[in-house]
Amino acid sequence: MEVIPIHLDRESSGFDLYEKINKNKEKINIEDNDVLVISSKYLSISEGRVKKLTGIKPSSQATQASKLYHINPKIMELILRESDEIFGGLYGFVLTSVHKILAPNAGIDKSNVPNGSVVLYPKYPYHSIEILKQKFMINSWKRVGIVLSDSRILPMRKGTVGIALACCGFEPVIDLKGTIDLFGNVLKYTSQNLADCLASIGTMIMGESDASTPVIIIRGLNIKMTDKPVSSDTLNIDSKFDIYVRGLSKRNASYYI
């Protein structure tokens, strides 16, 4: 397996992501069966998902919630707009679900964007990367897989890891149920989330500050490429079945938008 970073210019407004990758200054070519790990923030910026806080008017609900969680009322308004569910929070953070992914503050990010602005998650992440995948096939005759990555903290762990906000072009979950472990035990529940594993590789190379490496090529993987549609239901489960949400909800009643 080979991991190839693509260094691209920092952007703060909309641009053509396919052209940016395909015409990178390092002249790195995309090959058949490459998997591209792309920063979700970079895709969001390309789609104009950067919002100036001066243009946001907080609702009464956002103003009330901002006092409860000690968050800027304008950011709280965006959290309410972007979230599928809100489970609760603490000082400075609201625990939400967006695109069926658990995300603090609805994934809204203030880093690496102009002061006074924030960047939101892509509106339709699976659709966006499917279109990008098709562009590589139609324009470059290259069949690729794509992972849209974000960084995340895990419960009771220090530091961040990568998570796949969306993916396409390959089978993202390997079902291991029915296979035998080293001691002859039959696995009943285990599956491997390949998309999240690849997102973590990408996040490690991309860095978290000023690395300006929003796209990573992972080459030479032995994975099953496919044109079968991938959706949030492929990677995610409903919150009512999640062990963390279910376990913690016994203490705190969930609040749904």
Backbone as CSV, one residue per row, in Angstrom:
resi,resn,N_x,N_y,N_z,CA_x,CA_y,CA_z,C_x,C_y,C_z
1,MET,0.840,-1.195,0.000,0.000,0.000,0.000,0.878,1.249,0.000
2,GLU,0.486,2.228,-0.778,1.214,3.491,-0.882,0.280,4.643,-0.523
3,VAL,0.787,5.562,0.285,0.005,6.735,0.691,0.668,7.978,0.107
4,ILE,-0.081,8.723,-0.716,0.485,9.859,-1.452,-0.297,11.121,-1.098
5,PRO,0.328,12.076,-0.411,-0.367,13.339,-0.105,-0.378,14.270,-1.313
6,ILE,-1.473,14.998,-1.477,-1.559,16.036,-2.508,-1.703,17.388,-1.816
7,HIS,-0.692,18.225,-1.954,-0.709,19.550,-1.343,-1.439,20.519,-2.275
8,LEU,-2.450,21.173,-1.746,-3.259,22.088,-2.551,-3.347,23.446,-1.870
9,ASP,-3.621,24.470,-2.669,-3.711,25.821,-2.129,-4.867,25.939,-1.140
10,ARG,-4.659,26.757,-0.128,-5.731,27.048,0.816,-6.818,27.850,0.111
11,GLU,-8.065,27.523,0.392,-9.193,28.193,-0.239,-10.162,28.684,0.831
12,SER,-10.917,29.730,0.495,-11.924,30.235,1.428,-13.260,30.514,0.737
13,SER,-13.349,30.207,-0.560,-14.598,30.379,-1.301,-14.706,29.268,-2.341
14,GLY,-15.840,29.193,-3.035,-16.130,28.088,-3.920,-15.121,27.889,-5.045
15,PHE,-14.916,26.627,-5.436,-13.993,26.290,-6.521,-14.354,24.905,-7.046
16,ASP,-13.746,24.515,-8.167,-13.985,23.216,-8.784,-13.009,22.203,-8.180
17,LEU,-13.521,21.299,-7.364,-12.654,20.350,-6.659,-12.005,19.360,-7.620
18,TYR,-12.735,18.905,-8.620,-12.148,17.974,-9.591,-10.946,18.608,-10.289
19,GLU,-11.104,19.835,-10.767,-10.014,20.517,-11.460,-8.841,20.755,-10.517
20,LYS,-9.145,21.075,-9.278,-8.081,21.339,-8.309,-7.233,20.084,-8.082
21,ILE,-7.887,18.925,-7.968,-7.154,17.673,-7.749,-6.435,17.249,-9.023
22,ASN,-7.124,17.310,-10.131,-6.592,16.792,-11.385,-5.414,17.618,-11.911
23,LYS,-5.403,18.914,-11.573,-4.339,19.791,-12.068,-3.451,20.276,-10.926
24,ASN,-3.202,19.394,-9.964,-2.366,19.768,-8.824,-0.960,20.130,-9.276
25,LYS,-0.315,21.048,-8.542,0.982,21.590,-8.929,2.095,20.543,-8.908
26,GLU,1.905,19.482,-8.118,2.925,18.439,-8.046,2.808,17.439,-9.193
27,LYS,1.768,17.636,-10.029,1.540,16.778,-11.203,1.416,15.303,-10.814
28,ILE,0.739,15.068,-9.715,0.461,13.696,-9.269,-0.770,13.197,-10.022
29,ASN,-0.619,12.083,-10.716,-1.707,11.529,-11.510,-2.557,10.571,-10.682
30,ILE,-3.851,10.580,-10.959,-4.765,9.632,-10.336,-4.788,8.378,-11.188
31,GLU,-4.687,7.203,-10.561,-4.667,5.942,-11.276,-5.911,5.118,-10.953
32,ASP,-6.161,4.117,-11.807,-7.278,3.210,-11.565,-7.174,2.570,-10.183
33,ASN,-8.312,2.474,-9.516,-8.441,1.819,-8.213,-7.775,2.578,-7.069
34,ASP,-7.362,3.817,-7.323,-6.930,4.672,-6.219,-8.130,4.989,-5.325
35,VAL,-7.859,5.150,-4.052,-8.871,5.671,-3.135,-8.420,7.067,-2.696
36,LEU,-9.266,8.051,-2.934,-8.974,9.421,-2.536,-9.631,9.705,-1.195
37,VAL,-8.831,10.093,-0.229,-9.369,10.553,1.052,-9.361,12.075,1.014
38,ILE,-10.537,12.665,1.092,-10.692,14.109,0.915,-11.246,14.729,2.188
39,SER,-10.643,15.804,2.619,-11.124,16.521,3.796,-12.548,17.023,3.548
40,SER,-13.451,16.724,4.480,-14.833,17.187,4.338,-14.900,18.710,4.340
41,LYS,-13.989,19.335,5.081,-13.965,20.796,5.104,-13.593,21.356,3.737
42,TYR,-12.640,20.712,3.063,-12.217,21.193,1.748,-13.362,21.080,0.747
43,LEU,-14.093,19.980,0.803,-15.262,19.835,-0.063,-16.310,20.886,0.272
44,SER,-16.540,21.113,1.564,-17.514,22.118,1.976,-17.159,23.493,1.431
45,ILE,-15.894,23.859,1.538,-15.453,25.166,1.036,-15.663,25.246,-0.478
46,SER,-15.380,24.156,-1.180,-15.561,24.158,-2.639,-17.019,24.378,-3.007
47,GLU,-17.935,23.966,-2.127,-19.362,24.096,-2.388,-19.969,25.367,-1.776
48,GLY,-19.108,26.235,-1.258,-19.593,27.496,-0.718,-20.286,27.386,0.618
49,ARG,-19.884,26.408,1.408,-20.532,26.196,2.705,-19.854,26.983,3.836
50,VAL,-19.116,28.021,3.491,-18.549,28.936,4.487,-19.575,30.032,4.770
51,LYS,-19.894,30.223,6.033,-20.917,31.194,6.417,-20.309,32.303,7.267
52,LYS,-20.617,33.556,6.930,-20.216,34.689,7.753,-21.216,34.854,8.888
53,LEU,-20.710,34.937,10.101,-21.599,35.012,11.260,-22.390,36.316,11.290
54,THR,-21.877,37.345,10.626,-22.599,38.624,10.617,-23.952,38.503,9.930
55,GLY,-24.105,37.503,9.072,-25.365,37.351,8.348,-26.346,36.396,9.005
56,ILE,-26.006,35.904,10.195,-26.856,34.943,10.888,-27.674,35.652,11.970
57,LYS,-28.980,35.473,11.928,-29.868,36.049,12.937,-30.368,34.936,13.859
58,PRO,-29.981,34.930,15.135,-30.393,33.862,16.049,-31.888,33.906,16.330
59,SER,-32.513,32.749,16.365,-33.899,32.631,16.771,-33.986,32.670,18.297
60,SER,-35.188,32.759,18.808,-35.363,32.752,20.266,-34.919,31.420,20.845
61,GLN,-35.145,30.322,20.101,-34.697,29.005,20.553,-33.174,28.944,20.631
62,ALA,-32.498,29.515,19.623,-31.037,29.522,19.623,-30.489,30.382,20.750
63,THR,-31.118,31.510,21.007,-30.674,32.403,22.079,-30.794,31.719,23.431
64,GLN,-31.893,31.024,23.629,-32.088,30.317,24.893,-31.078,29.192,25.057
65,ALA,-30.872,28.409,23.986,-29.927,27.293,24.056,-28.491,27.782,24.214
66,SER,-28.178,28.932,23.621,-26.810,29.465,23.725,-26.461,29.807,25.165
67,LYS,-27.448,30.257,25.926,-27.221,30.563,27.342,-27.000,29.279,28.140
68,LEU,-27.724,28.236,27.763,-27.605,26.959,28.468,-26.232,26.332,28.255
69,TYR,-25.716,26.431,27.010,-24.463,25.762,26.671,-23.287,26.727,26.522
70,HIS,-23.509,28.034,26.773,-22.445,29.039,26.707,-21.776,29.040,25.329
71,ILE,-22.602,29.167,24.304,-22.150,29.182,22.915,-22.663,30.453,22.252
72,ASN,-21.857,31.004,21.345,-22.276,32.162,20.563,-23.677,31.902,19.980
73,PRO,-24.650,32.800,20.210,-26.020,32.573,19.722,-26.091,32.334,18.208
74,LYS,-25.220,32.973,17.439,-25.250,32.790,15.988,-24.767,31.389,15.605
75,ILE,-23.746,30.908,16.315,-23.297,29.540,16.067,-24.357,28.551,16.534
76,MET,-25.015,28.871,17.642,-26.087,28.007,18.129,-27.221,27.922,17.120
77,GLU,-27.517,29.008,16.458,-28.544,29.003,15.412,-28.158,28.050,14.281
78,LEU,-26.892,28.081,13.886,-26.429,27.173,12.832,-26.472,25.721,13.299
79,ILE,-26.151,25.489,14.566,-26.220,24.132,15.117,-27.647,23.598,15.026
80,LEU,-28.618,24.430,15.385,-30.015,24.011,15.303,-30.432,23.728,13.860
81,ARG,-29.962,24.535,12.936,-30.332,24.347,11.526,-29.711,23.084,10.939
82,GLU,-28.468,22.785,11.326,-27.718,21.711,10.688,-27.945,20.340,11.313
83,SER,-28.421,20.290,12.537,-28.512,19.032,13.273,-29.742,18.219,12.894
84,ASP,-29.559,16.890,12.861,-30.694,15.978,12.766,-31.298,15.744,14.148
85,GLU,-30.427,15.588,15.135,-30.845,15.383,16.516,-29.896,16.136,17.444
86,ILE,-30.394,16.521,18.583,-29.564,17.101,19.643,-29.791,16.289,20.906
87,PHE,-28.697,15.790,21.485,-28.797,14.891,22.619,-28.530,15.573,23.964
88,GLY,-27.884,16.730,23.927,-27.523,17.416,25.154,-26.204,18.139,24.954
89,GLY,-25.541,18.483,26.032,-24.267,19.163,25.874,-23.693,19.599,27.201
90,LEU,-22.639,20.389,27.126,-21.978,20.958,28.285,-21.357,22.278,27.849
91,TYR,-20.603,22.888,28.716,-20.054,24.222,28.464,-19.283,24.260,27.140
92,GLY,-19.805,24.985,26.173,-19.119,25.186,24.896,-19.384,24.141,23.833
93,PHE,-20.107,23.070,24.176,-20.328,21.987,23.211,-21.764,21.478,23.280
94,VAL,-22.296,21.161,22.096,-23.590,20.505,22.000,-23.378,19.199,21.253
95,LEU,-23.865,18.114,21.807,-23.704,16.809,21.176,-24.872,16.584,20.224
96,THR,-24.557,16.456,18.931,-25.585,16.394,17.894,-25.363,15.203,16.968
97,SER,-26.342,14.971,16.125,-26.219,14.031,15.024,-26.431,14.785,13.723
98,VAL,-25.514,14.592,12.769,-25.625,15.185,11.431,-25.299,14.096,10.414
99,HIS,-26.172,13.899,9.443,-26.006,12.816,8.477,-25.829,11.468,9.198
100,LYS,-26.518,11.319,10.325,-26.479,10.103,11.156,-25.104,9.851,11.778
101,ILE,-24.303,10.898,11.926,-22.999,10.785,12.574,-23.001,11.653,13.824
102,LEU,-22.511,11.102,14.923,-22.405,11.865,16.151,-21.327,12.934,15.983
103,ALA,-21.703,14.202,16.173,-20.772,15.293,15.896,-20.984,16.436,16.885
104,PRO,-19.941,16.848,17.602,-20.068,18.032,18.463,-20.369,19.272,17.630
105,ASN,-21.339,20.052,18.084,-21.678,21.330,17.440,-21.999,21.187,15.956
106,ALA,-22.638,20.069,15.607,-23.087,19.815,14.231,-21.947,19.849,13.221
107,GLY,-20.715,19.599,13.682,-19.563,19.592,12.784,-19.115,20.963,12.326
108,ILE,-19.671,22.019,12.914,-19.324,23.391,12.514,-17.913,23.715,12.992
109,ASP,-17.112,24.280,12.115,-15.685,24.459,12.383,-15.282,25.909,12.125
110,LYS,-14.486,26.461,13.032,-13.994,27.834,12.890,-12.541,27.893,12.447
111,SER,-11.870,26.746,12.352,-10.440,26.754,12.030,-10.210,26.803,10.523
112,ASN,-9.099,27.431,10.136,-8.667,27.523,8.738,-9.704,28.148,7.816
113,VAL,-10.488,29.070,8.356,-11.389,29.908,7.559,-11.217,31.337,8.051
114,PRO,-11.608,32.334,7.254,-11.432,33.724,7.681,-12.120,34.019,9.015
115,ASN,-11.532,34.959,9.775,-12.122,35.359,11.052,-13.559,35.820,10.858
116,GLY,-14.424,35.423,11.775,-15.823,35.803,11.688,-16.652,34.876,10.815
117,SER,-16.027,33.798,10.316,-16.731,32.830,9.482,-16.611,31.433,10.075
118,VAL,-17.496,30.554,9.652,-17.429,29.140,10.021,-17.706,28.321,8.765
119,VAL,-17.281,27.066,8.789,-17.560,26.175,7.673,-18.463,25.051,8.167
120,LEU,-19.489,24.756,7.402,-20.459,23.729,7.728,-20.102,22.426,7.016
121,TYR,-20.717,21.340,7.442,-20.578,20.090,6.705,-21.173,20.243,5.298
122,PRO,-20.723,19.426,4.345,-21.383,19.426,3.034,-22.874,19.126,3.198
123,LYS,-23.684,19.747,2.358,-25.126,19.577,2.471,-25.549,18.160,2.098
124,TYR,-25.004,17.658,1.001,-25.332,16.313,0.518,-24.024,15.568,0.235
125,PRO,-23.345,15.076,1.274,-21.989,14.530,1.088,-21.921,13.332,0.157
126,TYR,-22.870,12.418,0.242,-22.813,11.226,-0.620,-23.026,11.601,-2.082
127,HIS,-23.948,12.487,-2.328,-24.197,12.936,-3.700,-22.973,13.669,-4.254
128,SER,-22.366,14.511,-3.448,-21.225,15.305,-3.914,-20.056,14.438,-4.334
129,ILE,-19.724,13.435,-3.534,-18.559,12.621,-3.884,-18.895,11.621,-4.987
130,GLU,-20.161,11.239,-5.119,-20.555,10.382,-6.243,-20.379,11.137,-7.562
131,ILE,-20.763,12.401,-7.582,-20.558,13.223,-8.775,-19.070,13.368,-9.075
132,LEU,-18.269,13.561,-8.034,-16.820,13.678,-8.224,-16.244,12.382,-8.775
133,LYS,-16.691,11.264,-8.248,-16.232,9.962,-8.752,-16.567,9.797,-10.233
134,GLN,-17.758,10.201,-10.615,-18.168,10.090,-12.012,-17.339,10.997,-12.925
135,LYS,-16.929,12.154,-12.409,-16.077,13.044,-13.201,-14.736,12.382,-13.509
136,PHE,-14.167,11.675,-12.527,-12.898,10.987,-12.783,-13.077,9.888,-13.824
137,MET,-14.228,9.219,-13.800,-14.475,8.168,-14.778,-14.716,8.745,-16.171
138,ILE,-15.546,9.765,-16.268,-15.930,10.319,-17.562,-14.801,11.134,-18.195
139,ASN,-14.137,11.961,-17.387,-13.128,12.876,-17.930,-11.722,12.286,-17.973
140,SER,-11.420,11.412,-17.027,-10.055,10.883,-16.939,-9.978,9.379,-17.180
141,TRP,-11.119,8.723,-17.330,-11.163,7.283,-17.515,-10.488,6.537,-16.360
142,LYS,-10.699,7.059,-15.149,-10.129,6.428,-13.963,-11.249,6.044,-12.997
143,ARG,-11.199,4.797,-12.561,-12.171,4.317,-11.575,-11.563,4.482,-10.191
144,VAL,-12.198,5.287,-9.376,-11.643,5.584,-8.064,-12.692,5.349,-6.975
145,GLY,-12.199,5.173,-5.768,-13.036,5.223,-4.574,-12.765,6.537,-3.867
146,ILE,-13.727,7.010,-3.120,-13.567,8.281,-2.400,-14.056,8.116,-0.963
147,VAL,-13.262,8.645,-0.045,-13.652,8.747,1.363,-13.640,10.213,1.747
148,LEU,-14.750,10.686,2.269,-14.843,12.062,2.759,-14.576,12.017,4.258
149,SER,-13.448,12.589,4.679,-12.992,12.394,6.060,-13.209,13.618,6.935
150,ASP,-13.379,13.352,8.208,-13.398,14.388,9.226,-12.670,13.827,10.433
151,SER,-12.224,14.692,11.314,-11.571,14.224,12.536,-12.580,14.216,13.676
152,ARG,-12.360,13.320,14.617,-13.321,13.152,15.700,-12.601,12.689,16.950
153,ILE,-13.111,13.059,18.110,-12.623,12.491,19.365,-13.524,11.318,19.738
154,LEU,-12.920,10.288,20.297,-13.675,9.126,20.734,-13.976,9.233,22.220
155,PRO,-15.060,8.616,22.682,-15.381,8.664,24.112,-14.225,8.182,24.971
156,MET,-13.846,9.004,25.935,-12.833,8.676,26.933,-11.446,8.420,26.331
157,ARG,-11.171,9.072,25.174,-9.858,8.966,24.562,-9.309,10.355,24.290
158,LYS,-7.978,10.515,24.375,-7.327,11.775,24.037,-7.009,11.816,22.545
159,GLY,-7.076,13.021,21.986,-6.688,13.202,20.594,-7.785,12.814,19.618
160,THR,-7.527,13.084,18.342,-8.523,12.853,17.307,-8.152,11.663,16.426
161,VAL,-9.164,11.076,15.824,-8.988,10.039,14.812,-9.846,10.435,13.610
162,GLY,-9.680,9.721,12.515,-10.480,10.026,11.339,-11.784,9.255,11.327
163,ILE,-12.783,9.842,10.701,-14.067,9.184,10.509,-14.548,9.504,9.107
164,ALA,-15.222,8.550,8.473,-15.734,8.759,7.117,-17.117,9.406,7.205
165,LEU,-17.189,10.648,6.765,-18.489,11.325,6.700,-19.332,10.719,5.581
166,ALA,-18.670,10.260,4.525,-19.328,9.586,3.406,-18.257,8.857,2.603
167,CYS,-18.690,7.958,1.725,-17.743,7.273,0.843,-18.494,6.757,-0.372
168,CYS,-17.740,6.357,-1.394,-18.342,5.768,-2.588,-17.265,5.040,-3.370
169,GLY,-17.691,4.141,-4.258,-16.761,3.479,-5.170,-16.175,2.173,-4.678
170,PHE,-16.430,1.798,-3.419,-15.923,0.535,-2.886,-16.855,0.060,-1.775
171,GLU,-16.717,-1.208,-1.423,-17.522,-1.766,-0.334,-16.943,-1.280,0.996
172,PRO,-17.663,-0.424,1.738,-17.064,0.228,2.899,-17.097,-0.569,4.194
173,VAL,-17.960,-1.572,4.263,-18.080,-2.361,5.492,-17.857,-3.830,5.159
174,ILE,-16.914,-4.448,5.870,-16.614,-5.867,5.674,-17.319,-6.653,6.768
175,ASP,-18.249,-7.487,6.369,-19.028,-8.281,7.320,-18.239,-9.535,7.693
176,LEU,-17.885,-9.645,8.968,-17.098,-10.784,9.443,-17.941,-11.807,10.199
177,LYS,-19.250,-11.591,10.248,-20.123,-12.535,10.949,-20.052,-13.911,10.285
178,GLY,-19.907,-14.924,11.119,-19.821,-16.283,10.620,-18.408,-16.769,10.367
179,THR,-17.431,-15.867,10.422,-16.039,-16.277,10.263,-15.488,-16.796,11.600
180,ILE,-14.349,-17.452,11.525,-13.763,-18.095,12.695,-12.551,-17.310,13.171
181,ASP,-12.458,-17.084,14.498,-11.287,-16.390,15.034,-10.138,-17.380,15.254
182,LEU,-9.047,-16.892,15.852,-7.853,-17.722,16.024,-8.088,-18.930,16.921
183,PHE,-9.118,-18.874,17.771,-9.377,-19.966,18.705,-10.595,-20.799,18.301
184,GLY,-11.035,-20.607,17.056,-12.129,-21.413,16.564,-13.512,-20.921,16.925
185,ASN,-13.604,-19.730,17.520,-14.908,-19.178,17.874,-15.559,-18.528,16.654
186,VAL,-16.861,-18.727,16.506,-17.594,-18.124,15.408,-17.977,-16.688,15.778
187,LEU,-17.577,-15.725,14.942,-17.917,-14.323,15.192,-19.385,-14.093,14.867
188,LYS,-20.118,-13.500,15.824,-21.561,-13.326,15.669,-21.954,-11.912,15.271
189,TYR,-21.153,-10.920,15.652,-21.573,-9.536,15.459,-20.553,-8.666,14.706
190,THR,-19.334,-9.141,14.555,-18.239,-8.274,14.125,-18.320,-7.900,12.646
191,SER,-18.093,-6.633,12.373,-17.870,-6.147,11.019,-16.790,-5.077,11.095
192,GLN,-16.087,-4.859,10.000,-15.000,-3.880,9.960,-15.397,-2.720,9.073
193,ASN,-15.314,-1.518,9.615,-15.639,-0.316,8.851,-14.384,0.147,8.134
194,LEU,-14.250,-0.299,6.895,-13.062,0.021,6.103,-12.976,1.514,5.807
195,ALA,-14.132,2.152,5.601,-14.142,3.582,5.284,-13.538,4.405,6.421
196,ASP,-13.893,4.077,7.654,-13.337,4.805,8.796,-11.842,4.536,8.947
197,CYS,-11.418,3.293,8.672,-9.985,2.979,8.738,-9.197,3.830,7.742
198,LEU,-9.716,3.955,6.527,-9.036,4.761,5.510,-9.081,6.243,5.863
199,ALA,-10.195,6.689,6.456,-10.296,8.086,6.888,-9.247,8.406,7.940
200,SER,-8.964,7.453,8.826,-7.947,7.677,9.854,-6.552,7.792,9.253
201,ILE,-6.275,6.982,8.231,-4.991,7.113,7.534,-4.879,8.501,6.921
202,GLY,-5.932,8.930,6.258,-5.921,10.245,5.634,-5.771,11.364,6.633
203,THR,-6.492,11.281,7.743,-6.437,12.326,8.773,-5.040,12.425,9.382
204,MET,-4.391,11.281,9.559,-3.037,11.276,10.117,-2.072,12.041,9.212
205,ILE,-2.200,11.868,7.898,-1.312,12.538,6.954,-1.697,13.995,6.754
206,MET,-2.998,14.270,6.746,-3.471,15.634,6.517,-3.037,16.578,7.633
207,GLY,-3.039,16.101,8.864,-2.740,16.968,9.991,-3.965,17.758,10.397
208,GLU,-3.817,18.536,11.478,-4.951,19.251,12.042,-4.784,20.766,12.023
209,SER,-3.665,21.268,11.495,-3.435,22.718,11.604,-3.195,23.344,10.243
210,ASP,-1.904,23.562,9.886,-1.601,24.318,8.665,-0.901,23.470,7.602
211,ALA,-1.167,22.159,7.605,-0.458,21.267,6.680,-0.870,21.492,5.231
212,SER,-2.088,21.970,4.986,-2.596,22.243,3.636,-2.477,21.012,2.743
213,THR,-2.903,19.882,3.274,-2.899,18.621,2.535,-4.294,18.018,2.612
214,PRO,-5.241,18.565,1.866,-6.639,18.155,2.028,-7.024,16.894,1.269
215,VAL,-6.109,16.365,0.440,-6.414,15.174,-0.345,-5.256,14.185,-0.222
216,ILE,-5.604,12.926,0.037,-4.617,11.855,0.145,-5.000,10.752,-0.832
217,ILE,-4.020,10.232,-1.554,-4.249,9.051,-2.396,-3.767,7.819,-1.635
218,ILE,-4.617,6.815,-1.528,-4.201,5.522,-0.993,-4.223,4.541,-2.151
219,ARG,-3.057,4.026,-2.478,-2.881,3.220,-3.693,-2.429,1.803,-3.332
220,GLY,-2.929,0.828,-4.103,-2.493,-0.553,-3.904,-3.302,-1.319,-2.888
221,LEU,-4.483,-0.820,-2.553,-5.348,-1.520,-1.595,-6.016,-2.722,-2.251
222,ASN,-6.146,-3.783,-1.486,-6.878,-4.958,-1.964,-8.309,-4.868,-1.438
223,ILE,-9.108,-4.045,-2.113,-10.487,-3.861,-1.692,-11.415,-4.093,-2.878
224,LYS,-12.683,-4.286,-2.570,-13.680,-4.550,-3.609,-14.262,-3.245,-4.111
225,MET,-13.887,-2.855,-5.323,-14.444,-1.664,-5.937,-15.852,-1.976,-6.439
226,THR,-16.720,-0.986,-6.402,-18.103,-1.204,-6.817,-18.737,0.111,-7.263
227,ASP,-19.727,0.007,-8.123,-20.516,1.167,-8.515,-21.858,1.188,-7.783
228,LYS,-22.020,0.250,-6.853,-23.267,0.190,-6.092,-23.413,1.453,-5.243
229,PRO,-24.588,2.066,-5.234,-24.768,3.297,-4.446,-24.505,3.060,-2.958
230,VAL,-23.868,4.035,-2.346,-23.596,4.014,-0.902,-24.346,5.182,-0.278
231,SER,-24.977,4.936,0.862,-25.714,5.991,1.556,-25.351,5.970,3.029
232,SER,-25.932,6.895,3.783,-25.661,6.942,5.221,-26.120,5.661,5.909
233,ASP,-27.130,4.979,5.350,-27.592,3.725,5.949,-26.554,2.617,5.811
234,THR,-25.642,2.750,4.834,-24.593,1.749,4.644,-23.579,1.786,5.782
235,LEU,-23.254,2.984,6.252,-22.194,3.157,7.249,-22.710,3.332,8.668
236,ASN,-23.924,3.837,8.804,-24.382,4.297,10.111,-25.581,3.506,10.615
237,ILE,-25.839,3.636,11.905,-27.024,3.059,12.520,-27.824,4.173,13.173
238,ASP,-29.115,3.951,13.345,-29.955,4.939,14.021,-29.520,5.099,15.469
239,SER,-29.688,6.305,15.982,-29.250,6.600,17.347,-29.929,5.693,18.377
240,LYS,-31.142,5.241,18.077,-31.868,4.410,19.049,-31.240,3.025,19.207
241,PHE,-30.345,2.655,18.276,-29.656,1.370,18.374,-28.208,1.516,18.836
242,ASP,-27.725,2.752,19.005,-26.323,2.993,19.351,-26.098,2.750,20.845
243,ILE,-25.029,2.009,21.184,-24.816,1.649,22.584,-24.467,2.863,23.444
244,TYR,-23.762,3.852,22.887,-23.422,5.043,23.665,-24.665,5.880,23.934
245,VAL,-25.438,6.140,22.888,-26.637,6.957,23.060,-27.628,6.264,23.979
246,ARG,-27.836,4.970,23.763,-28.791,4.236,24.595,-28.334,4.173,26.053
247,GLY,-27.019,3.945,26.225,-26.508,3.846,27.593,-26.604,5.157,28.348
248,LEU,-26.229,6.258,27.677,-26.253,7.553,28.347,-27.654,8.121,28.476
249,SER,-28.567,7.716,27.596,-29.929,8.252,27.660,-30.680,7.766,28.885
250,LYS,-30.165,6.742,29.548,-30.786,6.301,30.793,-30.616,7.343,31.887
251,ARG,-29.566,8.184,31.725,-29.343,9.269,32.688,-29.993,10.564,32.237
252,ASN,-29.900,10.820,30.922,-30.394,12.095,30.398,-31.379,11.839,29.270
253,ALA,-32.540,12.399,29.362,-33.541,12.265,28.304,-33.059,12.969,27.054
254,SER,-33.184,12.316,25.890,-32.746,12.914,24.624,-33.677,14.035,24.214
255,TYR,-33.090,15.030,23.552,-33.870,16.161,23.033,-33.786,16.129,21.526
256,TYR,-34.918,15.994,20.877,-34.948,15.863,19.424,-35.480,17.136,18.799
257,ILE,-34.856,17.532,17.674,-35.306,18.716,16.934,-36.674,18.417,16.304
